Amino acid sequence: MDLIFNLPYCRIQNLVDQALGARQAASRYLKQLESVGVLKEMTFGLEKLFIHPKLLGLLTRDNNHIETYA
């Protein structure tokens, strides 16, 4: 969990580099977080990024209000 709160985005390779799982497992973990609304998958060229929209919002807004997860 710490990994997805360090940056407002995460790549599959970030999980692999931290020895949290092989590439397929890391992809599955991130997609599960996407399915419950924590992350949002976006493609940039050949790279898939999993954006953490609520953290990104906190970093870019003037206030610190955040909506809770459903």
mmCIF file of the N, C-alpha and C atoms, coordinates in Angstrom:
data_MODEL
# 
_entry.id   MODEL 
# 
loop_
_atom_site.group_PDB 
_atom_site.id 
_atom_site.type_symbol 
_atom_site.label_atom_id 
_atom_site.label_alt_id 
_atom_site.label_comp_id 
_atom_site.label_asym_id 
_atom_site.label_entity_id 
_atom_site.label_seq_id 
_atom_site.pdbx_PDB_ins_code 
_atom_site.Cartn_x 
_atom_site.Cartn_y 
_atom_site.Cartn_z 
_atom_site.occupancy 
_atom_site.B_iso_or_equiv 
_atom_site.pdbx_formal_charge 
_atom_site.auth_seq_id 
_atom_site.auth_comp_id 
_atom_site.auth_asym_id 
_atom_site.auth_atom_id 
_atom_site.pdbx_PDB_model_num 
ATOM 1   N N  . MET A 1 1  ? 0.814   -1.200  0.000   1.00 0.00 ? 1  MET A N  1 
ATOM 2   C CA . MET A 1 1  ? 0.000   0.000   0.000   1.00 0.00 ? 1  MET A CA 1 
ATOM 3   C C  . MET A 1 1  ? 0.855   1.260   0.000   1.00 0.00 ? 1  MET A C  1 
ATOM 4   N N  . ASP A 1 2  ? 1.978   1.228   0.683   1.00 0.00 ? 2  ASP A N  1 
ATOM 5   C CA . ASP A 1 2  ? 2.832   2.417   0.736   1.00 0.00 ? 2  ASP A CA 1 
ATOM 6   C C  . ASP A 1 2  ? 3.234   2.885   -0.655  1.00 0.00 ? 2  ASP A C  1 
ATOM 7   N N  . LEU A 1 3  ? 3.444   1.941   -1.541  1.00 0.00 ? 3  LEU A N  1 
ATOM 8   C CA . LEU A 1 3  ? 3.916   2.284   -2.883  1.00 0.00 ? 3  LEU A CA 1 
ATOM 9   C C  . LEU A 1 3  ? 2.935   3.182   -3.632  1.00 0.00 ? 3  LEU A C  1 
ATOM 10  N N  . ILE A 1 4  ? 1.630   2.928   -3.513  1.00 0.00 ? 4  ILE A N  1 
ATOM 11  C CA . ILE A 1 4  ? 0.664   3.743   -4.270  1.00 0.00 ? 4  ILE A CA 1 
ATOM 12  C C  . ILE A 1 4  ? 0.409   5.095   -3.619  1.00 0.00 ? 4  ILE A C  1 
ATOM 13  N N  . PHE A 1 5  ? 0.961   5.329   -2.407  1.00 0.00 ? 5  PHE A N  1 
ATOM 14  C CA . PHE A 1 5  ? 0.806   6.631   -1.779  1.00 0.00 ? 5  PHE A CA 1 
ATOM 15  C C  . PHE A 1 5  ? 2.071   7.477   -1.857  1.00 0.00 ? 5  PHE A C  1 
ATOM 16  N N  . ASN A 1 6  ? 3.147   6.925   -2.406  1.00 0.00 ? 6  ASN A N  1 
ATOM 17  C CA . ASN A 1 6  ? 4.378   7.698   -2.587  1.00 0.00 ? 6  ASN A CA 1 
ATOM 18  C C  . ASN A 1 6  ? 4.288   8.650   -3.761  1.00 0.00 ? 6  ASN A C  1 
ATOM 19  N N  . LEU A 1 7  ? 3.631   8.233   -4.817  1.00 0.00 ? 7  LEU A N  1 
ATOM 20  C CA . LEU A 1 7  ? 3.444   9.032   -6.022  1.00 0.00 ? 7  LEU A CA 1 
ATOM 21  C C  . LEU A 1 7  ? 1.973   8.949   -6.417  1.00 0.00 ? 7  LEU A C  1 
ATOM 22  N N  . PRO A 1 8  ? 1.481   9.924   -7.174  1.00 0.00 ? 8  PRO A N  1 
ATOM 23  C CA . PRO A 1 8  ? 0.079   9.866   -7.599  1.00 0.00 ? 8  PRO A CA 1 
ATOM 24  C C  . PRO A 1 8  ? -0.161  8.878   -8.736  1.00 0.00 ? 8  PRO A C  1 
ATOM 25  N N  . TYR A 1 9  ? 0.856   8.099   -9.087  1.00 0.00 ? 9  TYR A N  1 
ATOM 26  C CA . TYR A 1 9  ? 0.709   7.081   -10.127 1.00 0.00 ? 9  TYR A CA 1 
ATOM 27  C C  . TYR A 1 9  ? 1.629   5.912   -9.795  1.00 0.00 ? 9  TYR A C  1 
ATOM 28  N N  . CYS A 1 10 ? 1.360   4.782   -10.415 1.00 0.00 ? 10 CYS A N  1 
ATOM 29  C CA . CYS A 1 10 ? 2.178   3.597   -10.205 1.00 0.00 ? 10 CYS A CA 1 
ATOM 30  C C  . CYS A 1 10 ? 2.230   2.811   -11.508 1.00 0.00 ? 10 CYS A C  1 
ATOM 31  N N  . ARG A 1 11 ? 3.373   2.215   -11.782 1.00 0.00 ? 11 ARG A N  1 
ATOM 32  C CA . ARG A 1 11 ? 3.524   1.348   -12.946 1.00 0.00 ? 11 ARG A CA 1 
ATOM 33  C C  . ARG A 1 11 ? 3.655   -0.090  -12.463 1.00 0.00 ? 11 ARG A C  1 
ATOM 34  N N  . ILE A 1 12 ? 3.331   -1.025  -13.312 1.00 0.00 ? 12 ILE A N  1 
ATOM 35  C CA . ILE A 1 12 ? 3.489   -2.433  -12.967 1.00 0.00 ? 12 ILE A CA 1 
ATOM 36  C C  . ILE A 1 12 ? 4.934   -2.692  -12.559 1.00 0.00 ? 12 ILE A C  1 
ATOM 37  N N  . GLN A 1 13 ? 5.867   -2.099  -13.287 1.00 0.00 ? 13 GLN A N  1 
ATOM 38  C CA . GLN A 1 13 ? 7.281   -2.303  -13.011 1.00 0.00 ? 13 GLN A CA 1 
ATOM 39  C C  . GLN A 1 13 ? 7.664   -1.831  -11.613 1.00 0.00 ? 13 GLN A C  1 
ATOM 40  N N  . ASN A 1 14 ? 6.974   -0.805  -11.079 1.00 0.00 ? 14 ASN A N  1 
ATOM 41  C CA . ASN A 1 14 ? 7.263   -0.344  -9.721  1.00 0.00 ? 14 ASN A CA 1 
ATOM 42  C C  . ASN A 1 14 ? 7.038   -1.462  -8.704  1.00 0.00 ? 14 ASN A C  1 
ATOM 43  N N  . LEU A 1 15 ? 5.952   -2.222  -8.863  1.00 0.00 ? 15 LEU A N  1 
ATOM 44  C CA . LEU A 1 15 ? 5.670   -3.339  -7.964  1.00 0.00 ? 15 LEU A CA 1 
ATOM 45  C C  . LEU A 1 15 ? 6.698   -4.448  -8.137  1.00 0.00 ? 15 LEU A C  1 
ATOM 46  N N  . VAL A 1 16 ? 7.071   -4.723  -9.389  1.00 0.00 ? 16 VAL A N  1 
ATOM 47  C CA . VAL A 1 16 ? 8.079   -5.753  -9.661  1.00 0.00 ? 16 VAL A CA 1 
ATOM 48  C C  . VAL A 1 16 ? 9.409   -5.345  -9.034  1.00 0.00 ? 16 VAL A C  1 
ATOM 49  N N  . ASP A 1 17 ? 9.798   -4.085  -9.188  1.00 0.00 ? 17 ASP A N  1 
ATOM 50  C CA . ASP A 1 17 ? 11.068  -3.595  -8.636  1.00 0.00 ? 17 ASP A CA 1 
ATOM 51  C C  . ASP A 1 17 ? 11.109  -3.686  -7.113  1.00 0.00 ? 17 ASP A C  1 
ATOM 52  N N  . GLN A 1 18 ? 9.957   -3.551  -6.468  1.00 0.00 ? 18 GLN A N  1 
ATOM 53  C CA . GLN A 1 18 ? 9.878   -3.633  -5.009  1.00 0.00 ? 18 GLN A CA 1 
ATOM 54  C C  . GLN A 1 18 ? 9.694   -5.077  -4.525  1.00 0.00 ? 18 GLN A C  1 
ATOM 55  N N  . ALA A 1 19 ? 9.789   -6.024  -5.460  1.00 0.00 ? 19 ALA A N  1 
ATOM 56  C CA . ALA A 1 19 ? 9.655   -7.464  -5.171  1.00 0.00 ? 19 ALA A CA 1 
ATOM 57  C C  . ALA A 1 19 ? 8.297   -7.790  -4.547  1.00 0.00 ? 19 ALA A C  1 
ATOM 58  N N  . LEU A 1 20 ? 7.252   -7.109  -5.019  1.00 0.00 ? 20 LEU A N  1 
ATOM 59  C CA . LEU A 1 20 ? 5.902   -7.371  -4.534  1.00 0.00 ? 20 LEU A CA 1 
ATOM 60  C C  . LEU A 1 20 ? 5.189   -8.420  -5.366  1.00 0.00 ? 20 LEU A C  1 
ATOM 61  N N  . GLY A 1 21 ? 5.826   -8.880  -6.402  1.00 0.00 ? 21 GLY A N  1 
ATOM 62  C CA . GLY A 1 21 ? 5.247   -9.917  -7.241  1.00 0.00 ? 21 GLY A CA 1 
ATOM 63  C C  . GLY A 1 21 ? 5.843   -9.882  -8.627  1.00 0.00 ? 21 GLY A C  1 
ATOM 64  N N  . ALA A 1 22 ? 5.643   -10.981 -9.351  1.00 0.00 ? 22 ALA A N  1 
ATOM 65  C CA . ALA A 1 22 ? 6.062   -11.030 -10.750 1.00 0.00 ? 22 ALA A CA 1 
ATOM 66  C C  . ALA A 1 22 ? 5.159   -10.106 -11.556 1.00 0.00 ? 22 ALA A C  1 
ATOM 67  N N  . ARG A 1 23 ? 5.500   -9.878  -12.802 1.00 0.00 ? 23 ARG A N  1 
ATOM 68  C CA . ARG A 1 23 ? 4.776   -8.916  -13.636 1.00 0.00 ? 23 ARG A CA 1 
ATOM 69  C C  . ARG A 1 23 ? 3.278   -9.223  -13.711 1.00 0.00 ? 23 ARG A C  1 
ATOM 70  N N  . GLN A 1 24 ? 2.910   -10.479 -13.919 1.00 0.00 ? 24 GLN A N  1 
ATOM 71  C CA . GLN A 1 24 ? 1.487   -10.823 -14.021 1.00 0.00 ? 24 GLN A CA 1 
ATOM 72  C C  . GLN A 1 24 ? 0.756   -10.586 -12.706 1.00 0.00 ? 24 GLN A C  1 
ATOM 73  N N  . ALA A 1 25 ? 1.374   -10.948 -11.599 1.00 0.00 ? 25 ALA A N  1 
ATOM 74  C CA . ALA A 1 25 ? 0.749   -10.729 -10.289 1.00 0.00 ? 25 ALA A CA 1 
ATOM 75  C C  . ALA A 1 25 ? 0.621   -9.233  -10.003 1.00 0.00 ? 25 ALA A C  1 
ATOM 76  N N  . ALA A 1 26 ? 1.667   -8.469  -10.313 1.00 0.00 ? 26 ALA A N  1 
ATOM 77  C CA . ALA A 1 26 ? 1.632   -7.020  -10.089 1.00 0.00 ? 26 ALA A CA 1 
ATOM 78  C C  . ALA A 1 26 ? 0.517   -6.378  -10.904 1.00 0.00 ? 26 ALA A C  1 
ATOM 79  N N  . SER A 1 27 ? 0.371   -6.805  -12.140 1.00 0.00 ? 27 SER A N  1 
ATOM 80  C CA . SER A 1 27 ? -0.708  -6.294  -12.991 1.00 0.00 ? 27 SER A CA 1 
ATOM 81  C C  . SER A 1 27 ? -2.070  -6.628  -12.386 1.00 0.00 ? 27 SER A C  1 
ATOM 82  N N  . ARG A 1 28 ? -2.211  -7.836  -11.909 1.00 0.00 ? 28 ARG A N  1 
ATOM 83  C CA . ARG A 1 28 ? -3.482  -8.261  -11.297 1.00 0.00 ? 28 ARG A CA 1 
ATOM 84  C C  . ARG A 1 28 ? -3.791  -7.430  -10.049 1.00 0.00 ? 28 ARG A C  1 
ATOM 85  N N  . TYR A 1 29 ? -2.780  -7.172  -9.198  1.00 0.00 ? 29 TYR A N  1 
ATOM 86  C CA . TYR A 1 29 ? -2.984  -6.370  -7.989  1.00 0.00 ? 29 TYR A CA 1 
ATOM 87  C C  . TYR A 1 29 ? -3.463  -4.965  -8.334  1.00 0.00 ? 29 TYR A C  1 
ATOM 88  N N  . LEU A 1 30 ? -2.812  -4.340  -9.321  1.00 0.00 ? 30 LEU A N  1 
ATOM 89  C CA . LEU A 1 30 ? -3.189  -2.978  -9.701  1.00 0.00 ? 30 LEU A CA 1 
ATOM 90  C C  . LEU A 1 30 ? -4.573  -2.935  -10.329 1.00 0.00 ? 30 LEU A C  1 
ATOM 91  N N  . LYS A 1 31 ? -4.906  -3.935  -11.120 1.00 0.00 ? 31 LYS A N  1 
ATOM 92  C CA . LYS A 1 31 ? -6.235  -3.986  -11.733 1.00 0.00 ? 31 LYS A CA 1 
ATOM 93  C C  . LYS A 1 31 ? -7.322  -4.216  -10.686 1.00 0.00 ? 31 LYS A C  1 
ATOM 94  N N  . GLN A 1 32 ? -7.002  -4.953  -9.623  1.00 0.00 ? 32 GLN A N  1 
ATOM 95  C CA . GLN A 1 32 ? -7.968  -5.126  -8.541  1.00 0.00 ? 32 GLN A CA 1 
ATOM 96  C C  . GLN A 1 32 ? -8.213  -3.806  -7.821  1.00 0.00 ? 32 GLN A C  1 
ATOM 97  N N  . LEU A 1 33 ? -7.163  -3.039  -7.603  1.00 0.00 ? 33 LEU A N  1 
ATOM 98  C CA . LEU A 1 33 ? -7.324  -1.715  -6.996  1.00 0.00 ? 33 LEU A CA 1 
ATOM 99  C C  . LEU A 1 33 ? -8.111  -0.793  -7.912  1.00 0.00 ? 33 LEU A C  1 
ATOM 100 N N  . GLU A 1 34 ? -7.953  -0.970  -9.207  1.00 0.00 ? 34 GLU A N  1 
ATOM 101 C CA . GLU A 1 34 ? -8.741  -0.183  -10.158 1.00 0.00 ? 34 GLU A CA 1 
ATOM 102 C C  . GLU A 1 34 ? -10.212 -0.594  -10.083 1.00 0.00 ? 34 GLU A C  1 
ATOM 103 N N  . SER A 1 35 ? -10.476 -1.872  -9.963  1.00 0.00 ? 35 SER A N  1 
ATOM 104 C CA . SER A 1 35 ? -11.867 -2.354  -9.964  1.00 0.00 ? 35 SER A CA 1 
ATOM 105 C C  . SER A 1 35 ? -12.661 -1.859  -8.752  1.00 0.00 ? 35 SER A C  1 
ATOM 106 N N  . VAL A 1 36 ? -11.992 -1.528  -7.665  1.00 0.00 ? 36 VAL A N  1 
ATOM 107 C CA . VAL A 1 36 ? -12.699 -1.009  -6.484  1.00 0.00 ? 36 VAL A CA 1 
ATOM 108 C C  . VAL A 1 36 ? -12.635 0.513   -6.398  1.00 0.00 ? 36 VAL A C  1 
ATOM 109 N N  . GLY A 1 37 ? -12.049 1.151   -7.421  1.00 0.00 ? 37 GLY A N  1 
ATOM 110 C CA . GLY A 1 37 ? -12.082 2.606   -7.499  1.00 0.00 ? 37 GLY A CA 1 
ATOM 111 C C  . GLY A 1 37 ? -10.920 3.336   -6.862  1.00 0.00 ? 37 GLY A C  1 
ATOM 112 N N  . VAL A 1 38 ? -9.895  2.636   -6.428  1.00 0.00 ? 38 VAL A N  1 
ATOM 113 C CA . VAL A 1 38 ? -8.748  3.306   -5.816  1.00 0.00 ? 38 VAL A CA 1 
ATOM 114 C C  . VAL A 1 38 ? -7.824  3.871   -6.891  1.00 0.00 ? 38 VAL A C  1 
ATOM 115 N N  . LEU A 1 39 ? -7.595  3.114   -7.957  1.00 0.00 ? 39 LEU A N  1 
ATOM 116 C CA . LEU A 1 39 ? -6.722  3.541   -9.042  1.00 0.00 ? 39 LEU A CA 1 
ATOM 117 C C  . LEU A 1 39 ? -7.498  3.637   -10.342 1.00 0.00 ? 39 LEU A C  1 
ATOM 118 N N  . LYS A 1 40 ? -6.928  4.340   -11.301 1.00 0.00 ? 40 LYS A N  1 
ATOM 119 C CA . LYS A 1 40 ? -7.507  4.450   -12.637 1.00 0.00 ? 40 LYS A CA 1 
ATOM 120 C C  . LYS A 1 40 ? -6.401  4.175   -13.649 1.00 0.00 ? 40 LYS A C  1 
ATOM 121 N N  . GLU A 1 41 ? -6.627  3.194   -14.518 1.00 0.00 ? 41 GLU A N  1 
ATOM 122 C CA . GLU A 1 41 ? -5.616  2.829   -15.512 1.00 0.00 ? 41 GLU A CA 1 
ATOM 123 C C  . GLU A 1 41 ? -5.650  3.786   -16.689 1.00 0.00 ? 41 GLU A C  1 
ATOM 124 N N  . MET A 1 42 ? -4.466  4.262   -17.086 1.00 0.00 ? 42 MET A N  1 
ATOM 125 C CA . MET A 1 42 ? -4.337  5.131   -18.252 1.00 0.00 ? 42 MET A CA 1 
ATOM 126 C C  . MET A 1 42 ? -3.132  4.655   -19.046 1.00 0.00 ? 42 MET A C  1 
ATOM 127 N N  . THR A 1 43 ? -3.229  4.750   -20.363 1.00 0.00 ? 43 THR A N  1 
ATOM 128 C CA . THR A 1 43 ? -2.137  4.337   -21.229 1.00 0.00 ? 43 THR A CA 1 
ATOM 129 C C  . THR A 1 43 ? -1.472  5.563   -21.829 1.00 0.00 ? 43 THR A C  1 
ATOM 130 N N  . PHE A 1 44 ? -0.147  5.605   -21.730 1.00 0.00 ? 44 PHE A N  1 
ATOM 131 C CA . PHE A 1 44 ? 0.658   6.666   -22.318 1.00 0.00 ? 44 PHE A CA 1 
ATOM 132 C C  . PHE A 1 44 ? 1.697   5.990   -23.192 1.00 0.00 ? 44 PHE A C  1 
ATOM 133 N N  . GLY A 1 45 ? 1.472   6.001   -24.499 1.00 0.00 ? 45 GLY A N  1 
ATOM 134 C CA . GLY A 1 45 ? 2.356   5.277   -25.405 1.00 0.00 ? 45 GLY A CA 1 
ATOM 135 C C  . GLY A 1 45 ? 2.242   3.789   -25.132 1.00 0.00 ? 45 GLY A C  1 
ATOM 136 N N  . LEU A 1 46 ? 3.350   3.141   -24.855 1.00 0.00 ? 46 LEU A N  1 
ATOM 137 C CA . LEU A 1 46 ? 3.349   1.722   -24.536 1.00 0.00 ? 46 LEU A CA 1 
ATOM 138 C C  . LEU A 1 46 ? 3.231   1.463   -23.038 1.00 0.00 ? 46 LEU A C  1 
ATOM 139 N N  . GLU A 1 47 ? 3.279   2.511   -22.256 1.00 0.00 ? 47 GLU A N  1 
ATOM 140 C CA . GLU A 1 47 ? 3.286   2.412   -20.798 1.00 0.00 ? 47 GLU A CA 1 
ATOM 141 C C  . GLU A 1 47 ? 1.879   2.499   -20.224 1.00 0.00 ? 47 GLU A C  1 
ATOM 142 N N  . LYS A 1 48 ? 1.559   1.612   -19.289 1.00 0.00 ? 48 LYS A N  1 
ATOM 143 C CA . LYS A 1 48 ? 0.303   1.691   -18.544 1.00 0.00 ? 48 LYS A CA 1 
ATOM 144 C C  . LYS A 1 48 ? 0.616   2.282   -17.182 1.00 0.00 ? 48 LYS A C  1 
ATOM 145 N N  . LEU A 1 49 ? -0.075  3.359   -16.862 1.00 0.00 ? 49 LEU A N  1 
ATOM 146 C CA . LEU A 1 49 ? 0.064   3.968   -15.547 1.00 0.00 ? 49 LEU A CA 1 
ATOM 147 C C  . LEU A 1 49 ? -1.230  3.774   -14.787 1.00 0.00 ? 49 LEU A C  1 
ATOM 148 N N  . PHE A 1 50 ? -1.113  3.543   -13.513 1.00 0.00 ? 50 PHE A N  1 
ATOM 149 C CA . PHE A 1 50 ? -2.271  3.436   -12.646 1.00 0.00 ? 50 PHE A CA 1 
ATOM 150 C C  . PHE A 1 50 ? -2.261  4.679   -11.766 1.00 0.00 ? 50 PHE A C  1 
ATOM 151 N N  . ILE A 1 51 ? -3.166  5.589   -12.103 1.00 0.00 ? 51 ILE A N  1 
ATOM 152 C CA . ILE A 1 51 ? -3.240  6.887   -11.446 1.00 0.00 ? 51 ILE A CA 1 
ATOM 153 C C  . ILE A 1 51 ? -4.054  6.751   -10.157 1.00 0.00 ? 51 ILE A C  1 
ATOM 154 N N  . HIS A 1 52 ? -3.602  7.430   -9.126  1.00 0.00 ? 52 HIS A N  1 
ATOM 155 C CA . HIS A 1 52 ? -4.339  7.493   -7.863  1.00 0.00 ? 52 HIS A CA 1 
ATOM 156 C C  . HIS A 1 52 ? -5.041  8.851   -7.833  1.00 0.00 ? 52 HIS A C  1 
ATOM 157 N N  . PRO A 1 53 ? -6.280  8.929   -8.366  1.00 0.00 ? 53 PRO A N  1 
ATOM 158 C CA . PRO A 1 53 ? -6.923  10.234  -8.572  1.00 0.00 ? 53 PRO A CA 1 
ATOM 159 C C  . PRO A 1 53 ? -7.137  11.047  -7.299  1.00 0.00 ? 53 PRO A C  1 
ATOM 160 N N  . LYS A 1 54 ? -7.438  10.401  -6.193  1.00 0.00 ? 54 LYS A N  1 
ATOM 161 C CA . LYS A 1 54 ? -7.671  11.166  -4.966  1.00 0.00 ? 54 LYS A CA 1 
ATOM 162 C C  . LYS A 1 54 ? -6.377  11.782  -4.448  1.00 0.00 ? 54 LYS A C  1 
ATOM 163 N N  . LEU A 1 55 ? -5.278  11.063  -4.528  1.00 0.00 ? 55 LEU A N  1 
ATOM 164 C CA . LEU A 1 55 ? -3.995  11.624  -4.126  1.00 0.00 ? 55 LEU A CA 1 
ATOM 165 C C  . LEU A 1 55 ? -3.579  12.734  -5.081  1.00 0.00 ? 55 LEU A C  1 
ATOM 166 N N  . LEU A 1 56 ? -3.767  12.527  -6.366  1.00 0.00 ? 56 LEU A N  1 
ATOM 167 C CA . LEU A 1 56 ? -3.451  13.558  -7.348  1.00 0.00 ? 56 LEU A CA 1 
ATOM 168 C C  . LEU A 1 56 ? -4.275  14.816  -7.079  1.00 0.00 ? 56 LEU A C  1 
ATOM 169 N N  . GLY A 1 57 ? -5.545  14.644  -6.735  1.00 0.00 ? 57 GLY A N  1 
ATOM 170 C CA . GLY A 1 57 ? -6.396  15.782  -6.404  1.00 0.00 ? 57 GLY A CA 1 
ATOM 171 C C  . GLY A 1 57 ? -5.891  16.549  -5.195  1.00 0.00 ? 57 GLY A C  1 
ATOM 172 N N  . LEU A 1 58 ? -5.456  15.825  -4.178  1.00 0.00 ? 58 LEU A N  1 
ATOM 173 C CA . LEU A 1 58 ? -4.912  16.496  -2.992  1.00 0.00 ? 58 LEU A CA 1 
ATOM 174 C C  . LEU A 1 58 ? -3.670  17.313  -3.326  1.00 0.00 ? 58 LEU A C  1 
ATOM 175 N N  . LEU A 1 59 ? -2.877  16.809  -4.241  1.00 0.00 ? 59 LEU A N  1 
ATOM 176 C CA . LEU A 1 59 ? -1.635  17.487  -4.597  1.00 0.00 ? 59 LEU A CA 1 
ATOM 177 C C  . LEU A 1 59 ? -1.851  18.690  -5.506  1.00 0.00 ? 59 LEU A C  1 
ATOM 178 N N  . THR A 1 60 ? -2.985  18.756  -6.193  1.00 0.00 ? 60 THR A N  1 
ATOM 179 C CA . THR A 1 60 ? -3.192  19.824  -7.174  1.00 0.00 ? 60 THR A CA 1 
ATOM 180 C C  . THR A 1 60 ? -4.265  20.837  -6.776  1.00 0.00 ? 60 THR A C  1 
ATOM 181 N N  . ARG A 1 61 ? -5.032  20.560  -5.732  1.00 0.00 ? 61 ARG A N  1 
ATOM 182 C CA . ARG A 1 61 ? -6.080  21.500  -5.306  1.00 0.00 ? 61 ARG A CA 1 
ATOM 183 C C  . ARG A 1 61 ? -5.573  22.447  -4.239  1.00 0.00 ? 61 ARG A C  1 
ATOM 184 N N  . ASP A 1 62 ? -6.288  23.549  -4.073  1.00 0.00 ? 62 ASP A N  1 
ATOM 185 C CA . ASP A 1 62 ? -5.934  24.521  -3.046  1.00 0.00 ? 62 ASP A CA 1 
ATOM 186 C C  . ASP A 1 62 ? -6.412  24.111  -1.661  1.00 0.00 ? 62 ASP A C  1 
ATOM 187 N N  . ASN A 1 63 ? -7.415  23.240  -1.589  1.00 0.00 ? 63 ASN A N  1 
ATOM 188 C CA . ASN A 1 63 ? -7.898  22.797  -0.277  1.00 0.00 ? 63 ASN A CA 1 
ATOM 189 C C  . ASN A 1 63 ? -7.538  21.330  -0.075  1.00 0.00 ? 63 ASN A C  1 
ATOM 190 N N  . ASN A 1 64 ? -7.789  20.823  1.106   1.00 0.00 ? 64 ASN A N  1 
ATOM 191 C CA . ASN A 1 64 ? -7.427  19.439  1.386   1.00 0.00 ? 64 ASN A CA 1 
ATOM 192 C C  . ASN A 1 64 ? -8.652  18.536  1.535   1.00 0.00 ? 64 ASN A C  1 
ATOM 193 N N  . HIS A 1 65 ? -9.781  18.939  0.972   1.00 0.00 ? 65 HIS A N  1 
ATOM 194 C CA . HIS A 1 65 ? -10.986 18.119  1.035   1.00 0.00 ? 65 HIS A CA 1 
ATOM 195 C C  . HIS A 1 65 ? -10.869 16.947  0.075   1.00 0.00 ? 65 HIS A C  1 
ATOM 196 N N  . ILE A 1 66 ? -11.216 15.773  0.551   1.00 0.00 ? 66 ILE A N  1 
ATOM 197 C CA . ILE A 1 66 ? -11.181 14.581  -0.303  1.00 0.00 ? 66 ILE A CA 1 
ATOM 198 C C  . ILE A 1 66 ? -12.464 13.784  -0.072  1.00 0.00 ? 66 ILE A C  1 
ATOM 199 N N  . GLU A 1 67 ? -13.007 13.272  -1.142  1.00 0.00 ? 67 GLU A N  1 
ATOM 200 C CA . GLU A 1 67 ? -14.198 12.455  -1.033  1.00 0.00 ? 67 GLU A CA 1 
ATOM 201 C C  . GLU A 1 67 ? -13.800 11.052  -0.608  1.00 0.00 ? 67 GLU A C  1 
ATOM 202 N N  . THR A 1 68 ? -14.637 10.436  0.217   1.00 0.00 ? 68 THR A N  1 
ATOM 203 C CA . THR A 1 68 ? -14.337 9.092   0.684   1.00 0.00 ? 68 THR A CA 1 
ATOM 204 C C  . THR A 1 68 ? -14.614 8.077   -0.420  1.00 0.00 ? 68 THR A C  1 
ATOM 205 N N  . TYR A 1 69 ? -14.027 6.906   -0.284  1.00 0.00 ? 69 TYR A N  1 
ATOM 206 C CA . TYR A 1 69 ? -14.265 5.829   -1.235  1.00 0.00 ? 69 TYR A CA 1 
ATOM 207 C C  . TYR A 1 69 ? -15.634 5.240   -0.979  1.00 0.00 ? 69 TYR A C  1 
ATOM 208 N N  . ALA A 1 70 ? -16.266 4.758   -2.059  1.00 0.00 ? 70 ALA A N  1 
ATOM 209 C CA . ALA A 1 70 ? -17.607 4.177   -1.933  1.00 0.00 ? 70 ALA A CA 1 
ATOM 210 C C  . ALA A 1 70 ? -17.540 2.821   -1.293  1.00 0.00 ? 70 ALA A C  1 
# 
